[in-house]
Amino acid sequence: MAMTDKRRVLYRQGTGFWRMTAKWALVFGALYLLDGGLLRSWGDALVWPLIGILLWVPFGIGVVWYPKKDQRVELTTSELRVRRKALPMEKVNLLHVARLWLEGRSTVDDQPVREWTRSDRVVWVPLRDGRAFGVEFRDPAAFAKVFGSFAVAACGGPDIVRARAAAETYPDPLPMRPRPAADAGSWADLLDVFN
């Protein structure tokens, strides 16, 4: 079955559940091999995988993975999907995204996008009505590159983007709600957009 252009996936970010589980298994598996092979018998070393399993549920899932469960993002040519909610591209101000990408900057701060480090960071997606909502990414520069290139292509190319940006006026996107610094998630901001 051929995939249509409408569902072509441009960018995908998972929750990191399987990567976290693999790291957890690697650490406790190494302790098992070290203890069973060098220190005690293999039977006595079985305690390490059991400890790993018992600690994996409250700490691995509850502390490490659960706060990042909303970081599941998929960008297609027709929508931006965060977890199970979809935002159609018709609501996104692609001209603003394309202009910012050509200028090499972001919606909120003056730090050039190419200098963003690979760490958790909120990327603000501008909407046509002047609002912007934040989506958290582990590699924000990679998403910005894909989204900016898509926006430039969707608007007709760099020259057309510059001409339209000089001719059209639209409100500067503002975050939907001021978020306190201690707020770890961005899901409450997304509820305004998708309803």
C-alpha positions as CSV (number, residue, x, y, z in Angstrom):
1,M,0.0,0.0,0.0
2,A,1.5,3.3,-1.0
3,M,1.6,6.1,1.5
4,T,-0.1,9.3,0.2
5,D,1.6,12.7,0.5
6,K,-1.1,13.8,3.0
7,R,0.1,11.3,5.6
8,R,3.9,11.6,4.9
9,V,5.6,11.8,8.2
10,L,8.2,14.6,8.3
11,Y,9.3,14.3,12.0
12,R,8.5,11.9,14.8
13,Q,9.5,11.9,18.4
14,G,8.6,9.1,20.8
15,T,8.1,9.2,24.5
16,G,11.4,7.4,25.2
17,F,9.8,4.5,27.0
18,W,11.7,1.7,25.3
19,R,15.0,3.6,25.4
20,M,14.5,4.1,29.2
21,T,13.6,0.4,29.6
22,A,16.6,-0.7,27.7
23,K,18.9,1.4,29.8
24,W,17.3,0.1,33.0
25,A,17.7,-3.5,31.8
26,L,21.3,-2.8,30.8
27,V,22.3,-1.4,34.2
28,F,20.7,-4.2,36.2
29,G,21.8,-6.9,33.7
30,A,25.4,-5.6,34.1
31,L,25.1,-5.8,37.9
32,Y,23.8,-9.4,37.6
33,L,26.7,-10.4,35.3
34,L,29.3,-8.7,37.6
35,D,27.9,-10.2,40.8
36,G,27.3,-13.7,39.4
37,G,30.5,-13.9,37.4
38,L,33.0,-12.3,39.9
39,L,31.6,-12.0,43.4
40,R,29.0,-14.6,44.2
41,S,27.1,-17.5,42.6
42,W,24.6,-17.0,39.7
43,G,21.8,-18.0,42.0
44,D,22.7,-15.3,44.5
45,A,23.1,-12.7,41.7
46,L,19.4,-13.2,40.6
47,V,18.6,-10.6,43.2
48,W,19.7,-7.8,40.9
49,P,17.2,-8.4,38.1
50,L,14.5,-8.8,40.7
51,I,15.5,-5.5,42.3
52,G,15.6,-3.9,38.9
53,I,12.0,-5.1,38.1
54,L,10.7,-4.0,41.5
55,L,12.3,-0.5,41.1
56,W,11.4,-0.2,37.4
57,V,7.7,0.3,38.0
58,P,7.7,3.1,40.6
59,F,10.9,4.9,39.5
60,G,11.5,4.0,35.9
61,I,7.9,4.5,34.8
62,G,6.6,6.8,37.5
63,V,9.6,9.2,37.9
64,V,11.5,9.0,34.7
65,W,9.0,8.2,31.9
66,Y,5.6,9.6,33.1
67,P,6.6,13.3,33.1
68,K,7.7,12.9,29.4
69,K,4.7,11.0,28.2
70,D,3.4,14.1,26.5
71,Q,6.5,14.4,24.3
72,R,5.1,12.1,21.7
73,V,5.0,14.3,18.6
74,E,4.4,13.6,14.9
75,L,4.6,16.2,12.2
76,T,3.0,15.3,8.8
77,T,2.2,17.5,5.8
78,S,-1.4,17.9,7.0
79,E,-1.2,18.1,10.8
80,L,0.9,18.3,14.0
81,R,0.0,15.5,16.3
82,V,0.9,15.7,20.0
83,R,0.1,12.5,21.8
84,R,-3.4,11.7,20.4
85,K,-4.5,15.2,19.6
86,A,-4.1,16.6,16.1
87,L,-3.7,20.3,15.0
88,P,-4.4,20.8,11.3
89,M,-1.8,22.8,9.4
90,E,-4.6,25.2,8.3
91,K,-4.5,26.6,11.9
92,V,-0.7,27.1,11.9
93,N,0.8,30.3,10.7
94,L,3.2,28.7,8.2
95,L,4.3,32.1,6.8
96,H,5.6,33.1,10.2
97,V,7.4,29.8,10.7
98,A,9.0,30.1,7.2
99,R,10.1,33.7,7.9
100,L,11.6,32.8,11.2
101,W,13.4,29.8,9.7
102,L,14.9,32.0,6.9
103,E,16.0,34.5,9.6
104,G,17.4,31.7,11.7
105,R,15.5,32.6,14.9
106,S,12.6,31.4,17.0
107,T,9.3,32.8,18.2
108,V,10.2,33.4,21.8
109,D,13.9,34.2,22.2
110,D,16.7,35.7,20.2
111,Q,19.0,32.7,20.4
112,P,19.6,31.4,16.9
113,V,18.0,28.1,16.2
114,R,21.2,26.5,14.9
115,E,22.8,27.1,18.4
116,W,20.1,25.2,20.3
117,T,21.6,22.3,22.2
118,R,20.1,18.8,22.3
119,S,18.2,19.1,25.5
120,D,14.5,19.3,26.5
121,R,13.2,22.6,25.2
122,V,9.8,24.1,24.5
123,V,9.3,25.1,20.8
124,W,6.5,27.6,20.3
125,V,4.3,26.9,17.3
126,P,2.5,30.0,16.0
127,L,-1.2,29.9,15.1
128,R,-3.1,32.1,12.6
129,D,-5.1,33.8,15.4
130,G,-2.0,35.2,17.0
131,R,-1.6,32.6,19.7
132,A,1.3,30.2,20.1
133,F,1.5,26.9,21.9
134,G,4.5,25.1,23.3
135,V,5.6,21.6,22.5
136,E,8.5,20.0,24.3
137,F,11.3,18.4,22.3
138,R,14.4,16.5,23.2
139,D,16.1,17.8,20.0
140,P,14.4,21.1,19.3
141,A,16.9,22.1,16.5
142,A,16.1,19.0,14.5
143,F,12.3,19.7,14.7
144,A,12.8,23.4,13.9
145,K,14.9,22.4,10.8
146,V,12.2,20.0,9.5
147,F,9.3,22.3,10.3
148,G,11.0,25.4,8.9
149,S,12.0,23.7,5.7
150,F,8.4,22.3,5.3
151,A,6.9,25.8,5.9
152,V,9.2,27.4,3.4
153,A,8.3,24.8,0.8
154,A,4.6,25.0,1.6
155,C,4.7,28.8,1.2
156,G,6.3,28.6,-2.2
157,G,10.0,29.1,-1.6
158,P,12.3,31.6,0.1
159,D,11.7,34.5,-2.4
160,I,7.9,34.2,-2.1
161,V,8.2,34.0,1.7
162,R,10.2,37.2,1.9
163,A,7.8,39.0,-0.5
164,R,4.7,37.8,1.4
165,A,6.2,38.6,4.8
166,A,7.0,42.1,3.7
167,A,3.5,42.7,2.3
168,E,1.3,40.9,4.8
169,T,0.7,41.9,8.4
170,Y,-0.3,39.4,11.1
171,P,-0.1,39.5,14.9
172,D,3.0,38.4,16.6
173,P,2.3,35.1,18.2
174,L,2.0,35.1,22.0
175,P,2.0,32.1,24.3
176,M,-1.5,31.1,25.3
177,R,-0.9,31.3,29.0
178,P,2.1,32.4,31.0
179,R,3.5,29.2,32.5
180,P,5.3,29.1,35.8
181,A,8.9,28.0,35.7
182,A,8.2,25.0,37.9
183,D,5.6,23.7,35.4
184,A,7.1,20.6,33.8
185,G,4.4,19.8,31.2
186,S,2.9,21.7,28.3
187,W,-0.3,19.6,28.0
188,A,-2.5,22.3,29.6
189,D,-1.5,24.8,26.9
190,L,-2.4,22.3,24.2
191,L,-5.9,21.8,25.4
192,D,-6.8,25.3,24.3
193,V,-5.7,24.6,20.7
194,F,-7.2,21.2,20.0
195,N,-10.8,21.9,21.3
